[in-house]
C-alpha cells in the first residue's frame, strides 16, 4: 500500500512538471501516458482534471496552438 502511495506521489510530480517535448503531439501523447499510469495504479484522473492539466502545463512555445476566445 505504501508503495502505491509513493508511485502516485511520483506520478503527481511528473504530471505537474512535464518534460518539455519537441512537438505538441508528443506533449499530448506523454500526458495521455501519465493519465494511463494513474489508472494502472488505481488512481484514475477524470476528464476534467486531465484537460486542466494539459492546458495548465502547456509551455509558451505551444501558444500558437492555444484556442483563444473570439470576441465580436
PyMOL commands that set and color helices and strands:
alter all, ss='L'
color gray80, all
select helices_A, chain A and resi 2-16+24-40+47-57+60-65
alter helices_A, ss='H'
color red, helices_A
deselect
rebuild
show_as cartoon
